[in-house]
Amino acid sequence: MKLPSIQTDQQNYFLFQFDQAPQLAEHLGLDLTVQTNVDLIKDLYTLISQEIKSEISGMVVDSIYSLDLATNKAKSAGLLSRLTTLNTEVDPLAVPTLIPDWSIEDIRSNYGLAKIELYYHPREKKALKKKQLLAELFDYCQYQQIHLLLELIVYTPAEVEFSEQIFQRDQLHAVQELRDRADILALQYPLSPLATATITAELDAPWILTNRGQQYDDLKKILRICLENGGKGALVGQSLWKDFGKLKNEDKSPDVEAIKEFIKTELSDRAIELSRIIDEISQN
């Protein structure tokens, strides 16, 4: 499948992450080893999909919790499928593992594009192994004639004190090293307009903003900066549903009815607003 299948009419990207079931369940205090909790997460995903499918240009699914959503997506929305295993806690030092019994051939047969999530630092010990894995997956995607989206999360090593300057340097180096191993990149906010423009200048492929759990109002602000400096859209998820955690019954269990009402109103409105921001700013 080609990139136009996940683009808006204005050739931008508004992708929603339906591949975060473990994070959503943990946020709601649900144990996914209990089938009724799995069913609830799937029900919430189905409702979200129904409410926002006309706004998004693509949905990212996984083969365990959300693949069924593909049967009811909007014709205008493309499909991406996650390759890497789902975990609530990720070891950024580890080489990613792939979802068992799910392959690039399976993704192609479902008319989808592939998506890999990669935690990376240019000077980490396993940098070469991660680059090799990414190169192999990219080459095989090309062989199967489907595109690959790389969600690149540049982390700060434990022994290094975080600073804006260091992060921008490391992110730029990571992009330079990996830019030829994906058709489209989803990147963290580079932390300033200048750094954002610099990232754009380094890339021939399109790039979009990946949200890392920011508050919704913060997400809107940084998305505007990214779009004004060369970004082509957004990969969103948690920033739209993180308020679910506030909707609880007296016994601290999730207030499912309140959550469903939130999806139909606030979350739907947020999707509409982000869709307009992405296409309106890109037209200017």
NUPAKE-739108 format. One record per residue (C-alpha): residue number from 0; residue in three letters; chain; x, y, z. Coordinates in steps of 0.001 Angstrom, whole numbers. Layout:
<atoms>
<atom i="NUM" aa="Ala" ch="A" xx="X" yy="Y" zz="Z"/>
...
</atoms>
This chain:
<atoms>
<atom i="0" aa="Met" ch="A" xx="0" yy="0" zz="0"/>
<atom i="1" aa="Lys" ch="A" xx="1126" yy="3543" zz="-749"/>
<atom i="2" aa="Leu" ch="A" xx="1381" yy="6664" zz="1419"/>
<atom i="3" aa="Pro" ch="A" xx="-1618" yy="8364" zz="-263"/>
<atom i="4" aa="Ser" ch="A" xx="-3835" yy="5757" zz="1396"/>
<atom i="5" aa="Ile" ch="A" xx="-3099" yy="7369" zz="4792"/>
<atom i="6" aa="Gln" ch="A" xx="-3123" yy="11008" zz="3659"/>
<atom i="7" aa="Thr" ch="A" xx="-5782" yy="13683" zz="3962"/>
<atom i="8" aa="Asp" ch="A" xx="-7128" yy="15318" zz="809"/>
<atom i="9" aa="Gln" ch="A" xx="-4446" yy="17994" zz="1312"/>
<atom i="10" aa="Gln" ch="A" xx="-1717" yy="15287" zz="1427"/>
<atom i="11" aa="Asn" ch="A" xx="-1145" yy="15583" zz="5158"/>
<atom i="12" aa="Tyr" ch="A" xx="-1405" yy="12890" zz="7824"/>
<atom i="13" aa="Phe" ch="A" xx="-3736" yy="12530" zz="10790"/>
<atom i="14" aa="Leu" ch="A" xx="-3214" yy="9078" zz="12266"/>
<atom i="15" aa="Phe" ch="A" xx="-4811" yy="7691" zz="15416"/>
<atom i="16" aa="Gln" ch="A" xx="-3110" yy="5061" zz="17574"/>
<atom i="17" aa="Phe" ch="A" xx="-5338" yy="2091" zz="18262"/>
<atom i="18" aa="Asp" ch="A" xx="-2219" yy="108" zz="19187"/>
<atom i="19" aa="Gln" ch="A" xx="-2004" yy="1304" zz="22803"/>
<atom i="20" aa="Ala" ch="A" xx="-4380" yy="-1134" zz="24521"/>
<atom i="21" aa="Pro" ch="A" xx="-1956" yy="-2008" zz="27373"/>
<atom i="22" aa="Gln" ch="A" xx="-1344" yy="1677" zz="28141"/>
<atom i="23" aa="Leu" ch="A" xx="-5060" yy="2473" zz="28037"/>
<atom i="24" aa="Ala" ch="A" xx="-5879" yy="-482" zz="30270"/>
<atom i="25" aa="Glu" ch="A" xx="-3203" yy="495" zz="32784"/>
<atom i="26" aa="His" ch="A" xx="-4493" yy="4072" zz="32755"/>
<atom i="27" aa="Leu" ch="A" xx="-7948" yy="2777" zz="33658"/>
<atom i="28" aa="Gly" ch="A" xx="-6632" yy="310" zz="36242"/>
<atom i="29" aa="Leu" ch="A" xx="-7692" yy="-2727" zz="34212"/>
<atom i="30" aa="Asp" ch="A" xx="-5958" yy="-6115" zz="34077"/>
<atom i="31" aa="Leu" ch="A" xx="-5853" yy="-7389" zz="30506"/>
<atom i="32" aa="Thr" ch="A" xx="-5539" yy="-10993" zz="31677"/>
<atom i="33" aa="Val" ch="A" xx="-9248" yy="-10682" zz="32529"/>
<atom i="34" aa="Gln" ch="A" xx="-11378" yy="-11182" zz="29422"/>
<atom i="35" aa="Thr" ch="A" xx="-14114" yy="-8735" zz="30450"/>
<atom i="36" aa="Asn" ch="A" xx="-11471" yy="-5997" zz="30620"/>
<atom i="37" aa="Val" ch="A" xx="-10204" yy="-6921" zz="27161"/>
<atom i="38" aa="Asp" ch="A" xx="-13780" yy="-6710" zz="25902"/>
<atom i="39" aa="Leu" ch="A" xx="-14182" yy="-3265" zz="27479"/>
<atom i="40" aa="Ile" ch="A" xx="-11016" yy="-1917" zz="25854"/>
<atom i="41" aa="Lys" ch="A" xx="-12192" yy="-3250" zz="22497"/>
<atom i="42" aa="Asp" ch="A" xx="-15612" yy="-1667" zz="23013"/>
<atom i="43" aa="Leu" ch="A" xx="-14021" yy="1706" zz="23795"/>
<atom i="44" aa="Tyr" ch="A" xx="-11771" yy="1444" zz="20748"/>
<atom i="45" aa="Thr" ch="A" xx="-14776" yy="604" zz="18585"/>
<atom i="46" aa="Leu" ch="A" xx="-16658" yy="3640" zz="19848"/>
<atom i="47" aa="Ile" ch="A" xx="-13654" yy="5924" zz="19332"/>
<atom i="48" aa="Ser" ch="A" xx="-13267" yy="4584" zz="15806"/>
<atom i="49" aa="Gln" ch="A" xx="-16921" yy="5236" zz="15015"/>
<atom i="50" aa="Glu" ch="A" xx="-16771" yy="8791" zz="16351"/>
<atom i="51" aa="Ile" ch="A" xx="-13562" yy="9935" zz="14652"/>
<atom i="52" aa="Lys" ch="A" xx="-13249" yy="7817" zz="11521"/>
<atom i="53" aa="Ser" ch="A" xx="-14398" yy="10628" zz="9242"/>
<atom i="54" aa="Glu" ch="A" xx="-11720" yy="12971" zz="10661"/>
<atom i="55" aa="Ile" ch="A" xx="-8597" yy="10807" zz="10586"/>
<atom i="56" aa="Ser" ch="A" xx="-6606" yy="9818" zz="7514"/>
<atom i="57" aa="Gly" ch="A" xx="-5388" yy="6537" zz="8981"/>
<atom i="58" aa="Met" ch="A" xx="-5596" yy="4229" zz="11964"/>
<atom i="59" aa="Val" ch="A" xx="-2740" yy="2295" zz="13563"/>
<atom i="60" aa="Val" ch="A" xx="-3888" yy="-1110" zz="14799"/>
<atom i="61" aa="Asp" ch="A" xx="-2312" yy="-4194" zz="16312"/>
<atom i="62" aa="Ser" ch="A" xx="-3147" yy="-7809" zz="15564"/>
<atom i="63" aa="Ile" ch="A" xx="-4267" yy="-8575" zz="19144"/>
<atom i="64" aa="Tyr" ch="A" xx="-6719" yy="-5908" zz="20299"/>
<atom i="65" aa="Ser" ch="A" xx="-7706" yy="-3669" zz="17409"/>
<atom i="66" aa="Leu" ch="A" xx="-7320" yy="-5337" zz="14015"/>
<atom i="67" aa="Asp" ch="A" xx="-11092" yy="-5877" zz="13820"/>
<atom i="68" aa="Leu" ch="A" xx="-11544" yy="-2101" zz="13590"/>
<atom i="69" aa="Ala" ch="A" xx="-10302" yy="-2273" zz="10015"/>
<atom i="70" aa="Thr" ch="A" xx="-13602" yy="-3797" zz="8879"/>
<atom i="71" aa="Asn" ch="A" xx="-15553" yy="-680" zz="9855"/>
<atom i="72" aa="Lys" ch="A" xx="-13141" yy="2142" zz="9062"/>
<atom i="73" aa="Ala" ch="A" xx="-13982" yy="4992" zz="6751"/>
<atom i="74" aa="Lys" ch="A" xx="-13111" yy="4411" zz="3108"/>
<atom i="75" aa="Ser" ch="A" xx="-11017" yy="7567" zz="3223"/>
<atom i="76" aa="Ala" ch="A" xx="-8868" yy="6253" zz="6101"/>
<atom i="77" aa="Gly" ch="A" xx="-5912" yy="3985" zz="5516"/>
<atom i="78" aa="Leu" ch="A" xx="-4603" yy="1226" zz="7740"/>
<atom i="79" aa="Leu" ch="A" xx="-1240" yy="797" zz="9455"/>
<atom i="80" aa="Ser" ch="A" xx="-344" yy="-2248" zz="11504"/>
<atom i="81" aa="Arg" ch="A" xx="2082" yy="-2377" zz="14393"/>
<atom i="82" aa="Leu" ch="A" xx="5044" yy="-4756" zz="14120"/>
<atom i="83" aa="Thr" ch="A" xx="6524" yy="-4538" zz="17628"/>
<atom i="84" aa="Thr" ch="A" xx="5167" yy="-6169" zz="20771"/>
<atom i="85" aa="Leu" ch="A" xx="2835" yy="-4265" zz="23071"/>
<atom i="86" aa="Asn" ch="A" xx="4076" yy="-3435" zz="26557"/>
<atom i="87" aa="Thr" ch="A" xx="3088" yy="-977" zz="29255"/>
<atom i="88" aa="Glu" ch="A" xx="6737" yy="-468" zz="30150"/>
<atom i="89" aa="Val" ch="A" xx="9379" yy="-344" zz="27449"/>
<atom i="90" aa="Asp" ch="A" xx="13074" yy="-962" zz="28048"/>
<atom i="91" aa="Pro" ch="A" xx="14625" yy="1667" zz="25767"/>
<atom i="92" aa="Leu" ch="A" xx="17926" yy="-230" zz="25779"/>
<atom i="93" aa="Ala" ch="A" xx="16423" yy="-3426" zz="24356"/>
<atom i="94" aa="Val" ch="A" xx="16230" yy="-4314" zz="20695"/>
<atom i="95" aa="Pro" ch="A" xx="12519" yy="-4360" zz="19776"/>
<atom i="96" aa="Thr" ch="A" xx="10774" yy="-7707" zz="19502"/>
<atom i="97" aa="Leu" ch="A" xx="8102" yy="-8392" zz="16931"/>
<atom i="98" aa="Ile" ch="A" xx="4544" yy="-9547" zz="17569"/>
<atom i="99" aa="Pro" ch="A" xx="4466" yy="-13351" zz="17210"/>
<atom i="100" aa="Asp" ch="A" xx="2509" yy="-14884" zz="14352"/>
<atom i="101" aa="Trp" ch="A" xx="2127" yy="-11539" zz="12616"/>
<atom i="102" aa="Ser" ch="A" xx="4234" yy="-10671" zz="9614"/>
<atom i="103" aa="Ile" ch="A" xx="4742" yy="-8104" zz="6912"/>
<atom i="104" aa="Glu" ch="A" xx="2981" yy="-10536" zz="4567"/>
<atom i="105" aa="Asp" ch="A" xx="-35" yy="-10496" zz="6907"/>
<atom i="106" aa="Ile" ch="A" xx="-22" yy="-6701" zz="6880"/>
<atom i="107" aa="Arg" ch="A" xx="127" yy="-6642" zz="3095"/>
<atom i="108" aa="Ser" ch="A" xx="-2746" yy="-9124" zz="2823"/>
<atom i="109" aa="Asn" ch="A" xx="-4827" yy="-6768" zz="4985"/>
<atom i="110" aa="Tyr" ch="A" xx="-4023" yy="-3866" zz="2635"/>
<atom i="111" aa="Gly" ch="A" xx="-2065" yy="-2035" zz="5306"/>
<atom i="112" aa="Leu" ch="A" xx="1200" yy="-247" zz="5856"/>
<atom i="113" aa="Ala" ch="A" xx="3675" yy="-1306" zz="8541"/>
<atom i="114" aa="Lys" ch="A" xx="4595" yy="658" zz="11649"/>
<atom i="115" aa="Ile" ch="A" xx="7542" yy="96" zz="13979"/>
<atom i="116" aa="Glu" ch="A" xx="8131" yy="1830" zz="17311"/>
<atom i="117" aa="Leu" ch="A" xx="11833" yy="2263" zz="18075"/>
<atom i="118" aa="Tyr" ch="A" xx="13507" yy="3692" zz="21153"/>
<atom i="119" aa="Tyr" ch="A" xx="16943" yy="4835" zz="20069"/>
<atom i="120" aa="His" ch="A" xx="20011" yy="6791" zz="21046"/>
<atom i="121" aa="Pro" ch="A" xx="22893" yy="7332" zz="18585"/>
<atom i="122" aa="Arg" ch="A" xx="25558" yy="6333" zz="21109"/>
<atom i="123" aa="Glu" ch="A" xx="23882" yy="3375" zz="22791"/>
<atom i="124" aa="Lys" ch="A" xx="25549" yy="-40" zz="22811"/>
<atom i="125" aa="Lys" ch="A" xx="22824" yy="-1681" zz="20732"/>
<atom i="126" aa="Ala" ch="A" xx="22503" yy="1099" zz="18166"/>
<atom i="127" aa="Leu" ch="A" xx="23951" yy="-1073" zz="15396"/>
<atom i="128" aa="Lys" ch="A" xx="21601" yy="-3981" zz="16126"/>
<atom i="129" aa="Lys" ch="A" xx="18608" yy="-1651" zz="16118"/>
<atom i="130" aa="Lys" ch="A" xx="19706" yy="-113" zz="12827"/>
<atom i="131" aa="Gln" ch="A" xx="20185" yy="-3559" zz="11324"/>
<atom i="132" aa="Leu" ch="A" xx="16704" yy="-4670" zz="12412"/>
<atom i="133" aa="Leu" ch="A" xx="15148" yy="-1533" zz="10980"/>
<atom i="134" aa="Ala" ch="A" xx="17055" yy="-1921" zz="7706"/>
<atom i="135" aa="Glu" ch="A" xx="15922" yy="-5544" zz="7357"/>
<atom i="136" aa="Leu" ch="A" xx="12286" yy="-4644" zz="7990"/>
<atom i="137" aa="Phe" ch="A" xx="12436" yy="-1707" zz="5590"/>
<atom i="138" aa="Asp" ch="A" xx="14017" yy="-3815" zz="2856"/>
<atom i="139" aa="Tyr" ch="A" xx="11391" yy="-6504" zz="3279"/>
<atom i="140" aa="Cys" ch="A" xx="8599" yy="-3949" zz="3234"/>
<atom i="141" aa="Gln" ch="A" xx="9966" yy="-2674" zz="-49"/>
<atom i="142" aa="Tyr" ch="A" xx="10070" yy="-6245" zz="-1356"/>
<atom i="143" aa="Gln" ch="A" xx="6429" yy="-6677" zz="-355"/>
<atom i="144" aa="Gln" ch="A" xx="5635" yy="-3267" zz="-1869"/>
<atom i="145" aa="Ile" ch="A" xx="4282" yy="-1658" zz="1274"/>
<atom i="146" aa="His" ch="A" xx="5493" yy="1435" zz="3112"/>
<atom i="147" aa="Leu" ch="A" xx="6983" yy="1588" zz="6600"/>
<atom i="148" aa="Leu" ch="A" xx="6317" yy="4239" zz="9243"/>
<atom i="149" aa="Leu" ch="A" xx="9030" yy="4628" zz="11873"/>
<atom i="150" aa="Glu" ch="A" xx="7923" yy="6038" zz="15218"/>
<atom i="151" aa="Leu" ch="A" xx="11308" yy="7159" zz="16515"/>
<atom i="152" aa="Ile" ch="A" xx="11596" yy="7895" zz="20219"/>
<atom i="153" aa="Val" ch="A" xx="14976" yy="9344" zz="21136"/>
<atom i="154" aa="Tyr" ch="A" xx="15622" yy="8747" zz="24829"/>
<atom i="155" aa="Thr" ch="A" xx="18110" yy="10322" zz="27219"/>
<atom i="156" aa="Pro" ch="A" xx="20494" yy="7732" zz="28754"/>
<atom i="157" aa="Ala" ch="A" xx="20237" yy="7323" zz="32514"/>
<atom i="158" aa="Glu" ch="A" xx="23741" yy="8658" zz="33065"/>
<atom i="159" aa="Val" ch="A" xx="23073" yy="11861" zz="31087"/>
<atom i="160" aa="Glu" ch="A" xx="21249" yy="14864" zz="32495"/>
<atom i="161" aa="Phe" ch="A" xx="18475" yy="15929" zz="30145"/>
<atom i="162" aa="Ser" ch="A" xx="18809" yy="19291" zz="28440"/>
<atom i="163" aa="Glu" ch="A" xx="17096" yy="20786" zz="25427"/>
<atom i="164" aa="Gln" ch="A" xx="20397" yy="21227" zz="23584"/>
<atom i="165" aa="Ile" ch="A" xx="21511" yy="17636" zz="24144"/>
<atom i="166" aa="Phe" ch="A" xx="18136" yy="16223" zz="23112"/>
<atom i="167" aa="Gln" ch="A" xx="18076" yy="18298" zz="19918"/>
<atom i="168" aa="Arg" ch="A" xx="21605" yy="17155" zz="19040"/>
<atom i="169" aa="Asp" ch="A" xx="20790" yy="13500" zz="19673"/>
<atom i="170" aa="Gln" ch="A" xx="17488" yy="13641" zz="17809"/>
<atom i="171" aa="Leu" ch="A" xx="19148" yy="15248" zz="14801"/>
<atom i="172" aa="His" ch="A" xx="21877" yy="12576" zz="14766"/>
<atom i="173" aa="Ala" ch="A" xx="19281" yy="9817" zz="15085"/>
<atom i="174" aa="Val" ch="A" xx="17273" yy="11221" zz="12192"/>
<atom i="175" aa="Gln" ch="A" xx="20403" yy="11467" zz="10057"/>
<atom i="176" aa="Glu" ch="A" xx="21260" yy="7828" zz="10800"/>
<atom i="177" aa="Leu" ch="A" xx="17792" yy="6360" zz="10245"/>
<atom i="178" aa="Arg" ch="A" xx="16157" yy="8606" zz="7641"/>
<atom i="179" aa="Asp" ch="A" xx="16872" yy="6155" zz="4790"/>
<atom i="180" aa="Arg" ch="A" xx="15247" yy="3244" zz="6622"/>
<atom i="181" aa="Ala" ch="A" xx="11611" yy="4388" zz="6545"/>
<atom i="182" aa="Asp" ch="A" xx="9132" yy="6011" zz="4184"/>
<atom i="183" aa="Ile" ch="A" xx="7653" yy="8317" zz="6814"/>
<atom i="184" aa="Leu" ch="A" xx="8834" yy="9219" zz="10324"/>
<atom i="185" aa="Ala" ch="A" xx="6856" yy="10084" zz="13452"/>
<atom i="186" aa="Leu" ch="A" xx="9048" yy="12186" zz="15744"/>
<atom i="187" aa="Gln" ch="A" xx="8902" yy="13815" zz="19156"/>
<atom i="188" aa="Tyr" ch="A" xx="8623" yy="17582" zz="19200"/>
<atom i="189" aa="Pro" ch="A" xx="12161" yy="18937" zz="18629"/>
<atom i="190" aa="Leu" ch="A" xx="11577" yy="21489" zz="21443"/>
<atom i="191" aa="Ser" ch="A" xx="11945" yy="24687" zz="19410"/>
<atom i="192" aa="Pro" ch="A" xx="10817" yy="26098" zz="16055"/>
<atom i="193" aa="Leu" ch="A" xx="14426" yy="26321" zz="14815"/>
<atom i="194" aa="Ala" ch="A" xx="15192" yy="22709" zz="15712"/>
<atom i="195" aa="Thr" ch="A" xx="11937" yy="21680" zz="14047"/>
<atom i="196" aa="Ala" ch="A" xx="12899" yy="23438" zz="10816"/>
<atom i="197" aa="Thr" ch="A" xx="16349" yy="21825" zz="11000"/>
<atom i="198" aa="Ile" ch="A" xx="14807" yy="18362" zz="11191"/>
<atom i="199" aa="Thr" ch="A" xx="12663" yy="19137" zz="8141"/>
<atom i="200" aa="Ala" ch="A" xx="15734" yy="20266" zz="6196"/>
<atom i="201" aa="Glu" ch="A" xx="17450" yy="16935" zz="6927"/>
<atom i="202" aa="Leu" ch="A" xx="14630" yy="14807" zz="5542"/>
<atom i="203" aa="Asp" ch="A" xx="13481" yy="13916" zz="2067"/>
<atom i="204" aa="Ala" ch="A" xx="10709" yy="11760" zz="3522"/>
<atom i="205" aa="Pro" ch="A" xx="7704" yy="13327" zz="5264"/>
<atom i="206" aa="Trp" ch="A" xx="7619" yy="13481" zz="9047"/>
<atom i="207" aa="Ile" ch="A" xx="4807" yy="13909" zz="11549"/>
<atom i="208" aa="Leu" ch="A" xx="4559" yy="14665" zz="15248"/>
<atom i="209" aa="Thr" ch="A" xx="4087" yy="11758" zz="17646"/>
<atom i="210" aa="Asn" ch="A" xx="2403" yy="12682" zz="20893"/>
<atom i="211" aa="Arg" ch="A" xx="4014" yy="11311" zz="24036"/>
<atom i="212" aa="Gly" ch="A" xx="1138" yy="11863" zz="26448"/>
<atom i="213" aa="Gln" ch="A" xx="1086" yy="15651" zz="26494"/>
<atom i="214" aa="Gln" ch="A" xx="-1990" yy="17438" zz="27753"/>
<atom i="215" aa="Tyr" ch="A" xx="-4301" yy="18165" zz="24835"/>
<atom i="216" aa="Asp" ch="A" xx="-3777" yy="21944" zz="24919"/>
<atom i="217" aa="Asp" ch="A" xx="-1" yy="21425" zz="24898"/>
<atom i="218" aa="Leu" ch="A" xx="-325" yy="19014" zz="21988"/>
<atom i="219" aa="Lys" ch="A" xx="-2170" yy="21644" zz="19953"/>
<atom i="220" aa="Lys" ch="A" xx="552" yy="24226" zz="20569"/>
<atom i="221" aa="Ile" ch="A" xx="3472" yy="22019" zz="19556"/>
<atom i="222" aa="Leu" ch="A" xx="1557" yy="20590" zz="16598"/>
<atom i="223" aa="Arg" ch="A" xx="1109" yy="24102" zz="15230"/>
<atom i="224" aa="Ile" ch="A" xx="4842" yy="24753" zz="15566"/>
<atom i="225" aa="Cys" ch="A" xx="5671" yy="21498" zz="13797"/>
<atom i="226" aa="Leu" ch="A" xx="3263" yy="22182" zz="10946"/>
<atom i="227" aa="Glu" ch="A" xx="4566" yy="25728" zz="10513"/>
<atom i="228" aa="Asn" ch="A" xx="8113" yy="24359" zz="10228"/>
<atom i="229" aa="Gly" ch="A" xx="7692" yy="21490" zz="7815"/>
<atom i="230" aa="Gly" ch="A" xx="5838" yy="18744" zz="9673"/>
<atom i="231" aa="Lys" ch="A" xx="3051" yy="17067" zz="7743"/>
<atom i="232" aa="Gly" ch="A" xx="647" yy="15980" zz="10478"/>
<atom i="233" aa="Ala" ch="A" xx="342" yy="13968" zz="13648"/>
<atom i="234" aa="Leu" ch="A" xx="211" yy="10497" zz="15154"/>
<atom i="235" aa="Val" ch="A" xx="-2027" yy="10842" zz="18193"/>
<atom i="236" aa="Gly" ch="A" xx="-3580" yy="8689" zz="20866"/>
<atom i="237" aa="Gln" ch="A" xx="-2941" yy="9161" zz="24556"/>
<atom i="238" aa="Ser" ch="A" xx="-3342" yy="12939" zz="24552"/>
<atom i="239" aa="Leu" ch="A" xx="-6931" yy="12472" zz="23424"/>
<atom i="240" aa="Trp" ch="A" xx="-7893" yy="9767" zz="25943"/>
<atom i="241" aa="Lys" ch="A" xx="-5746" yy="10450" zz="29000"/>
<atom i="242" aa="Asp" ch="A" xx="-8655" yy="12307" zz="30655"/>
<atom i="243" aa="Phe" ch="A" xx="-10464" yy="8962" zz="30885"/>
<atom i="244" aa="Gly" ch="A" xx="-8542" yy="8411" zz="34119"/>
<atom i="245" aa="Lys" ch="A" xx="-10501" yy="11203" zz="35823"/>
<atom i="246" aa="Leu" ch="A" xx="-13831" yy="9499" zz="35125"/>
<atom i="247" aa="Lys" ch="A" xx="-14262" yy="7049" zz="38000"/>
<atom i="248" aa="Asn" ch="A" xx="-16994" yy="5584" zz="40165"/>
<atom i="249" aa="Glu" ch="A" xx="-16939" yy="5884" zz="43942"/>
<atom i="250" aa="Asp" ch="A" xx="-15062" yy="2560" zz="44165"/>
<atom i="251" aa="Lys" ch="A" xx="-12365" yy="4002" zz="41830"/>
<atom i="252" aa="Ser" ch="A" xx="-13374" yy="1731" zz="38958"/>
<atom i="253" aa="Pro" ch="A" xx="-13754" yy="3339" zz="35505"/>
<atom i="254" aa="Asp" ch="A" xx="-17077" yy="5111" zz="34977"/>
<atom i="255" aa="Val" ch="A" xx="-17749" yy="3468" zz="31635"/>
<atom i="256" aa="Glu" ch="A" xx="-20838" yy="5496" zz="30800"/>
<atom i="257" aa="Ala" ch="A" xx="-19025" yy="8757" zz="31520"/>
<atom i="258" aa="Ile" ch="A" xx="-16097" yy="7615" zz="29391"/>
<atom i="259" aa="Lys" ch="A" xx="-18390" yy="6764" zz="26498"/>
<atom i="260" aa="Glu" ch="A" xx="-20044" yy="10160" zz="26757"/>
<atom i="261" aa="Phe" ch="A" xx="-16598" yy="11804" zz="26787"/>
<atom i="262" aa="Ile" ch="A" xx="-15705" yy="9916" zz="23589"/>
<atom i="263" aa="Lys" ch="A" xx="-18882" yy="11112" zz="21863"/>
<atom i="264" aa="Thr" ch="A" xx="-18329" yy="14726" zz="22868"/>
<atom i="265" aa="Glu" ch="A" xx="-14881" yy="15897" zz="24000"/>
<atom i="266" aa="Leu" ch="A" xx="-12712" yy="13342" zz="22224"/>
<atom i="267" aa="Ser" ch="A" xx="-14706" yy="13687" zz="19021"/>
<atom i="268" aa="Asp" ch="A" xx="-14408" yy="17480" zz="19190"/>
<atom i="269" aa="Arg" ch="A" xx="-10666" yy="17197" zz="19719"/>
<atom i="270" aa="Ala" ch="A" xx="-10299" yy="15034" zz="16628"/>
<atom i="271" aa="Ile" ch="A" xx="-12271" yy="17546" zz="14578"/>
<atom i="272" aa="Glu" ch="A" xx="-10120" yy="20403" zz="15868"/>
<atom i="273" aa="Leu" ch="A" xx="-6829" yy="18630" zz="15162"/>
<atom i="274" aa="Ser" ch="A" xx="-7970" yy="17680" zz="11674"/>
<atom i="275" aa="Arg" ch="A" xx="-8724" yy="21322" zz="10919"/>
<atom i="276" aa="Ile" ch="A" xx="-5422" yy="22515" zz="12377"/>
<atom i="277" aa="Ile" ch="A" xx="-3443" yy="20053" zz="10275"/>
<atom i="278" aa="Asp" ch="A" xx="-5039" yy="20971" zz="6974"/>
<atom i="279" aa="Glu" ch="A" xx="-5564" yy="24700" zz="7571"/>
<atom i="280" aa="Ile" ch="A" xx="-1987" yy="25451" zz="8652"/>
<atom i="281" aa="Ser" ch="A" xx="-546" yy="23367" zz="5825"/>
<atom i="282" aa="Gln" ch="A" xx="-2514" yy="25390" zz="3297"/>
<atom i="283" aa="Asn" ch="A" xx="-1053" yy="28714" zz="4476"/>
</atoms>
